[in-house]
Amino acid sequence: MMEEDLISSNNRKGVISQAWTRLSQWYQGVVDKTVPWPITRWISAIILVCVFLARVLITQGWYIVTYALGIYHLNLFIAFLTPKIDPAMDFDDDVGPELPTRANEEFRPFIRRLPEFKFWYSVSKSTLIALVCTFFECFNIPVFWPILVMYFITLFCITMKRQIKHMIKYRYIPFTHSKPKYQGHEDTGKVVGAPK
């Protein structure tokens, strides 16, 4: 009798484990399929944030959840703007490493600390979690919301000022719109500098 209960318990755990594995594989497949469409992903994230904000405005509550979400999104944005290898941490010389400014200098691409896909994924996931939190009254802590708004604006301005100073000091721009196109010489197939 005891052995039968143990076997049926192990079978249930195996079935639950298999179902969870299949569900997580399906979810990862869906997330992986969104990689080629960054504009669509970001439009869906903005719509999700708008739905969250509409829920907060209509219900007139959950300001602490909104504030926490705003701080988290600000931290994600700063990580998105920051290079993976921070030039401020290189103490070899007084100036520190800089991006190349001339054609004969070594090309060093801008690599983000937080890649765009992970930035989108974290924004979407956190907004969805915050939206779910608005359905539970225990997260609706009464607070004077104008103080939170002023504090968030102050924090945003101070943080962005520091980040912009960092960009100016180490001469990098985290946004690139497209690959540069060089004009002038066409490739004719001729070897330049070869004797005639």
Rosetta constraint file for C-alpha pairs under 8 A:
AtomPair CA 1 CA 5 HARMONIC 6.51 0.50
AtomPair CA 2 CA 6 HARMONIC 6.34 0.50
AtomPair CA 3 CA 7 HARMONIC 6.15 0.50
AtomPair CA 4 CA 8 HARMONIC 6.12 0.50
AtomPair CA 5 CA 9 HARMONIC 6.03 0.50
AtomPair CA 6 CA 10 HARMONIC 6.20 0.50
AtomPair CA 7 CA 11 HARMONIC 6.16 0.50
AtomPair CA 8 CA 12 HARMONIC 6.20 0.50
AtomPair CA 9 CA 13 HARMONIC 6.30 0.50
AtomPair CA 10 CA 14 HARMONIC 6.12 0.50
AtomPair CA 11 CA 15 HARMONIC 6.17 0.50
AtomPair CA 12 CA 16 HARMONIC 6.12 0.50
AtomPair CA 13 CA 17 HARMONIC 5.93 0.50
AtomPair CA 14 CA 18 HARMONIC 6.06 0.50
AtomPair CA 15 CA 19 HARMONIC 6.08 0.50
AtomPair CA 16 CA 20 HARMONIC 6.05 0.50
AtomPair CA 17 CA 21 HARMONIC 6.12 0.50
AtomPair CA 18 CA 22 HARMONIC 6.15 0.50
AtomPair CA 19 CA 23 HARMONIC 6.06 0.50
AtomPair CA 20 CA 24 HARMONIC 6.07 0.50
AtomPair CA 21 CA 25 HARMONIC 6.11 0.50
AtomPair CA 22 CA 26 HARMONIC 6.12 0.50
AtomPair CA 23 CA 27 HARMONIC 6.15 0.50
AtomPair CA 24 CA 28 HARMONIC 6.07 0.50
AtomPair CA 25 CA 29 HARMONIC 6.12 0.50
AtomPair CA 26 CA 30 HARMONIC 6.31 0.50
AtomPair CA 27 CA 31 HARMONIC 6.26 0.50
AtomPair CA 28 CA 32 HARMONIC 6.00 0.50
AtomPair CA 29 CA 33 HARMONIC 6.22 0.50
AtomPair CA 30 CA 34 HARMONIC 6.86 0.50
AtomPair CA 31 CA 35 HARMONIC 7.32 0.50
AtomPair CA 34 CA 38 HARMONIC 7.55 0.50
AtomPair CA 34 CA 41 HARMONIC 6.93 0.50
AtomPair CA 35 CA 117 HARMONIC 7.16 0.50
AtomPair CA 37 CA 41 HARMONIC 6.20 0.50
AtomPair CA 38 CA 42 HARMONIC 6.14 0.50
AtomPair CA 38 CA 117 HARMONIC 7.88 0.50
AtomPair CA 39 CA 43 HARMONIC 6.12 0.50
AtomPair CA 40 CA 44 HARMONIC 6.18 0.50
AtomPair CA 41 CA 45 HARMONIC 6.27 0.50
AtomPair CA 41 CA 120 HARMONIC 7.33 0.50
AtomPair CA 42 CA 46 HARMONIC 6.10 0.50
AtomPair CA 42 CA 120 HARMONIC 6.76 0.50
AtomPair CA 43 CA 47 HARMONIC 6.15 0.50
AtomPair CA 44 CA 48 HARMONIC 6.14 0.50
AtomPair CA 45 CA 49 HARMONIC 6.23 0.50
AtomPair CA 45 CA 120 HARMONIC 7.24 0.50
AtomPair CA 45 CA 123 HARMONIC 7.12 0.50
AtomPair CA 45 CA 124 HARMONIC 5.43 0.50
AtomPair CA 46 CA 50 HARMONIC 6.13 0.50
AtomPair CA 47 CA 51 HARMONIC 6.15 0.50
AtomPair CA 48 CA 52 HARMONIC 6.26 0.50
AtomPair CA 48 CA 124 HARMONIC 7.23 0.50
AtomPair CA 48 CA 127 HARMONIC 6.92 0.50
AtomPair CA 48 CA 128 HARMONIC 7.36 0.50
AtomPair CA 49 CA 53 HARMONIC 6.15 0.50
AtomPair CA 49 CA 127 HARMONIC 6.24 0.50
AtomPair CA 50 CA 54 HARMONIC 5.98 0.50
AtomPair CA 51 CA 55 HARMONIC 6.15 0.50
AtomPair CA 52 CA 56 HARMONIC 6.31 0.50
AtomPair CA 52 CA 127 HARMONIC 7.15 0.50
AtomPair CA 52 CA 130 HARMONIC 7.61 0.50
AtomPair CA 52 CA 131 HARMONIC 5.52 0.50
AtomPair CA 53 CA 57 HARMONIC 6.08 0.50
AtomPair CA 54 CA 58 HARMONIC 5.93 0.50
AtomPair CA 55 CA 59 HARMONIC 6.05 0.50
AtomPair CA 55 CA 131 HARMONIC 7.92 0.50
AtomPair CA 55 CA 134 HARMONIC 7.80 0.50
AtomPair CA 56 CA 60 HARMONIC 5.67 0.50
AtomPair CA 56 CA 61 HARMONIC 5.76 0.50
AtomPair CA 56 CA 62 HARMONIC 6.31 0.50
AtomPair CA 56 CA 63 HARMONIC 7.47 0.50
AtomPair CA 56 CA 66 HARMONIC 7.85 0.50
AtomPair CA 56 CA 134 HARMONIC 7.56 0.50
AtomPair CA 57 CA 61 HARMONIC 7.32 0.50
AtomPair CA 61 CA 140 HARMONIC 6.02 0.50
AtomPair CA 61 CA 141 HARMONIC 7.98 0.50
AtomPair CA 61 CA 142 HARMONIC 7.70 0.50
AtomPair CA 62 CA 66 HARMONIC 6.39 0.50
AtomPair CA 62 CA 134 HARMONIC 6.23 0.50
AtomPair CA 62 CA 139 HARMONIC 6.47 0.50
AtomPair CA 62 CA 140 HARMONIC 4.54 0.50
AtomPair CA 62 CA 141 HARMONIC 6.68 0.50
AtomPair CA 63 CA 67 HARMONIC 6.05 0.50
AtomPair CA 63 CA 140 HARMONIC 7.31 0.50
AtomPair CA 63 CA 141 HARMONIC 7.63 0.50
AtomPair CA 63 CA 142 HARMONIC 7.97 0.50
AtomPair CA 63 CA 143 HARMONIC 7.17 0.50
AtomPair CA 63 CA 145 HARMONIC 6.33 0.50
AtomPair CA 64 CA 68 HARMONIC 6.10 0.50
AtomPair CA 64 CA 139 HARMONIC 7.73 0.50
AtomPair CA 64 CA 140 HARMONIC 7.35 0.50
AtomPair CA 64 CA 141 HARMONIC 6.73 0.50
AtomPair CA 64 CA 143 HARMONIC 7.47 0.50
AtomPair CA 65 CA 69 HARMONIC 6.09 0.50
AtomPair CA 65 CA 130 HARMONIC 6.37 0.50
AtomPair CA 65 CA 133 HARMONIC 7.50 0.50
AtomPair CA 65 CA 134 HARMONIC 7.77 0.50
AtomPair CA 65 CA 139 HARMONIC 7.09 0.50
AtomPair CA 65 CA 140 HARMONIC 7.83 0.50
AtomPair CA 66 CA 70 HARMONIC 6.13 0.50
AtomPair CA 66 CA 130 HARMONIC 7.45 0.50
AtomPair CA 67 CA 71 HARMONIC 6.25 0.50
AtomPair CA 67 CA 148 HARMONIC 6.77 0.50
AtomPair CA 67 CA 149 HARMONIC 7.83 0.50
AtomPair CA 67 CA 152 HARMONIC 7.46 0.50
AtomPair CA 68 CA 72 HARMONIC 6.17 0.50
AtomPair CA 69 CA 73 HARMONIC 6.11 0.50
AtomPair CA 69 CA 126 HARMONIC 7.07 0.50
AtomPair CA 69 CA 127 HARMONIC 7.04 0.50
AtomPair CA 69 CA 130 HARMONIC 6.92 0.50
AtomPair CA 70 CA 74 HARMONIC 6.10 0.50
AtomPair CA 70 CA 152 HARMONIC 7.76 0.50
AtomPair CA 71 CA 75 HARMONIC 6.27 0.50
AtomPair CA 71 CA 152 HARMONIC 7.46 0.50
AtomPair CA 72 CA 76 HARMONIC 6.28 0.50
AtomPair CA 73 CA 77 HARMONIC 6.12 0.50
AtomPair CA 73 CA 123 HARMONIC 6.47 0.50
AtomPair CA 74 CA 78 HARMONIC 6.23 0.50
AtomPair CA 74 CA 156 HARMONIC 7.32 0.50
AtomPair CA 75 CA 79 HARMONIC 6.25 0.50
AtomPair CA 76 CA 80 HARMONIC 6.14 0.50
AtomPair CA 76 CA 114 HARMONIC 7.52 0.50
AtomPair CA 76 CA 119 HARMONIC 6.44 0.50
AtomPair CA 76 CA 122 HARMONIC 7.85 0.50
AtomPair CA 76 CA 123 HARMONIC 7.79 0.50
AtomPair CA 77 CA 81 HARMONIC 6.30 0.50
AtomPair CA 77 CA 119 HARMONIC 7.59 0.50
AtomPair CA 78 CA 82 HARMONIC 6.16 0.50
AtomPair CA 78 CA 160 HARMONIC 7.95 0.50
AtomPair CA 78 CA 163 HARMONIC 7.48 0.50
AtomPair CA 79 CA 83 HARMONIC 7.95 0.50
AtomPair CA 79 CA 112 HARMONIC 7.51 0.50
AtomPair CA 79 CA 113 HARMONIC 5.64 0.50
AtomPair CA 79 CA 114 HARMONIC 5.42 0.50
AtomPair CA 80 CA 112 HARMONIC 5.92 0.50
AtomPair CA 80 CA 113 HARMONIC 6.06 0.50
AtomPair CA 80 CA 114 HARMONIC 4.75 0.50
AtomPair CA 80 CA 115 HARMONIC 6.48 0.50
AtomPair CA 80 CA 116 HARMONIC 7.06 0.50
AtomPair CA 80 CA 119 HARMONIC 6.87 0.50
AtomPair CA 81 CA 112 HARMONIC 6.69 0.50
AtomPair CA 81 CA 113 HARMONIC 7.65 0.50
AtomPair CA 81 CA 114 HARMONIC 7.99 0.50
AtomPair CA 81 CA 163 HARMONIC 8.00 0.50
AtomPair CA 81 CA 174 HARMONIC 5.71 0.50
AtomPair CA 82 CA 86 HARMONIC 7.35 0.50
AtomPair CA 82 CA 112 HARMONIC 5.94 0.50
AtomPair CA 82 CA 113 HARMONIC 5.81 0.50
AtomPair CA 82 CA 114 HARMONIC 7.87 0.50
AtomPair CA 82 CA 163 HARMONIC 7.90 0.50
AtomPair CA 82 CA 174 HARMONIC 7.48 0.50
AtomPair CA 83 CA 110 HARMONIC 6.48 0.50
AtomPair CA 83 CA 111 HARMONIC 5.59 0.50
AtomPair CA 83 CA 112 HARMONIC 4.57 0.50
AtomPair CA 83 CA 113 HARMONIC 5.29 0.50
AtomPair CA 83 CA 174 HARMONIC 7.81 0.50
AtomPair CA 84 CA 111 HARMONIC 5.62 0.50
AtomPair CA 84 CA 112 HARMONIC 4.92 0.50
AtomPair CA 84 CA 113 HARMONIC 3.88 0.50
AtomPair CA 84 CA 114 HARMONIC 7.59 0.50
AtomPair CA 85 CA 111 HARMONIC 7.88 0.50
AtomPair CA 85 CA 113 HARMONIC 7.53 0.50
AtomPair CA 86 CA 90 HARMONIC 7.51 0.50
AtomPair CA 87 CA 96 HARMONIC 6.20 0.50
AtomPair CA 87 CA 97 HARMONIC 5.69 0.50
AtomPair CA 87 CA 98 HARMONIC 7.35 0.50
AtomPair CA 87 CA 170 HARMONIC 6.89 0.50
AtomPair CA 88 CA 96 HARMONIC 6.78 0.50
AtomPair CA 88 CA 170 HARMONIC 8.00 0.50
AtomPair CA 90 CA 96 HARMONIC 6.02 0.50
AtomPair CA 90 CA 97 HARMONIC 7.09 0.50
AtomPair CA 91 CA 96 HARMONIC 6.63 0.50
AtomPair CA 92 CA 96 HARMONIC 6.86 0.50
AtomPair CA 96 CA 170 HARMONIC 7.57 0.50
AtomPair CA 97 CA 170 HARMONIC 7.20 0.50
AtomPair CA 98 CA 170 HARMONIC 5.44 0.50
AtomPair CA 98 CA 171 HARMONIC 6.26 0.50
AtomPair CA 98 CA 172 HARMONIC 7.67 0.50
AtomPair CA 99 CA 107 HARMONIC 7.67 0.50
AtomPair CA 99 CA 108 HARMONIC 6.43 0.50
AtomPair CA 99 CA 170 HARMONIC 7.44 0.50
AtomPair CA 99 CA 171 HARMONIC 6.39 0.50
AtomPair CA 99 CA 172 HARMONIC 6.39 0.50
AtomPair CA 100 CA 105 HARMONIC 5.52 0.50
AtomPair CA 100 CA 106 HARMONIC 6.32 0.50
AtomPair CA 100 CA 107 HARMONIC 6.24 0.50
AtomPair CA 100 CA 108 HARMONIC 7.09 0.50
AtomPair CA 101 CA 105 HARMONIC 7.11 0.50
AtomPair CA 110 CA 172 HARMONIC 7.75 0.50
AtomPair CA 110 CA 174 HARMONIC 6.76 0.50
AtomPair CA 112 CA 174 HARMONIC 7.75 0.50
AtomPair CA 114 CA 118 HARMONIC 6.49 0.50
AtomPair CA 114 CA 119 HARMONIC 6.23 0.50
AtomPair CA 115 CA 119 HARMONIC 6.12 0.50
AtomPair CA 116 CA 120 HARMONIC 6.19 0.50
AtomPair CA 117 CA 121 HARMONIC 6.09 0.50
AtomPair CA 118 CA 122 HARMONIC 5.95 0.50
AtomPair CA 119 CA 123 HARMONIC 6.15 0.50
AtomPair CA 120 CA 124 HARMONIC 6.08 0.50
AtomPair CA 121 CA 125 HARMONIC 6.00 0.50
AtomPair CA 122 CA 126 HARMONIC 5.90 0.50
AtomPair CA 123 CA 127 HARMONIC 6.04 0.50
AtomPair CA 124 CA 128 HARMONIC 6.14 0.50
AtomPair CA 125 CA 129 HARMONIC 6.22 0.50
AtomPair CA 126 CA 130 HARMONIC 6.11 0.50
AtomPair CA 127 CA 131 HARMONIC 6.04 0.50
AtomPair CA 128 CA 132 HARMONIC 6.26 0.50
AtomPair CA 129 CA 133 HARMONIC 6.24 0.50
AtomPair CA 130 CA 134 HARMONIC 6.52 0.50
AtomPair CA 131 CA 135 HARMONIC 7.36 0.50
AtomPair CA 132 CA 136 HARMONIC 7.59 0.50
AtomPair CA 133 CA 139 HARMONIC 6.50 0.50
AtomPair CA 134 CA 139 HARMONIC 6.97 0.50
AtomPair CA 134 CA 140 HARMONIC 7.37 0.50
AtomPair CA 136 CA 140 HARMONIC 7.42 0.50
AtomPair CA 144 CA 148 HARMONIC 7.32 0.50
AtomPair CA 145 CA 149 HARMONIC 6.34 0.50
AtomPair CA 146 CA 150 HARMONIC 6.16 0.50
AtomPair CA 147 CA 151 HARMONIC 6.07 0.50
AtomPair CA 148 CA 152 HARMONIC 6.02 0.50
AtomPair CA 149 CA 153 HARMONIC 6.18 0.50
AtomPair CA 150 CA 154 HARMONIC 6.15 0.50
AtomPair CA 151 CA 155 HARMONIC 6.07 0.50
AtomPair CA 152 CA 156 HARMONIC 5.97 0.50
AtomPair CA 153 CA 157 HARMONIC 6.16 0.50
AtomPair CA 154 CA 158 HARMONIC 6.20 0.50
AtomPair CA 155 CA 159 HARMONIC 6.01 0.50
AtomPair CA 156 CA 160 HARMONIC 6.01 0.50
AtomPair CA 157 CA 161 HARMONIC 5.98 0.50
AtomPair CA 158 CA 162 HARMONIC 6.29 0.50
AtomPair CA 159 CA 163 HARMONIC 6.23 0.50
AtomPair CA 160 CA 164 HARMONIC 6.01 0.50
AtomPair CA 161 CA 165 HARMONIC 6.18 0.50
AtomPair CA 162 CA 166 HARMONIC 6.23 0.50
AtomPair CA 163 CA 167 HARMONIC 6.29 0.50
AtomPair CA 164 CA 168 HARMONIC 6.21 0.50
AtomPair CA 165 CA 169 HARMONIC 6.01 0.50
AtomPair CA 166 CA 170 HARMONIC 6.19 0.50
AtomPair CA 167 CA 171 HARMONIC 5.49 0.50
AtomPair CA 167 CA 172 HARMONIC 5.32 0.50
AtomPair CA 167 CA 173 HARMONIC 6.62 0.50
AtomPair CA 168 CA 172 HARMONIC 6.91 0.50
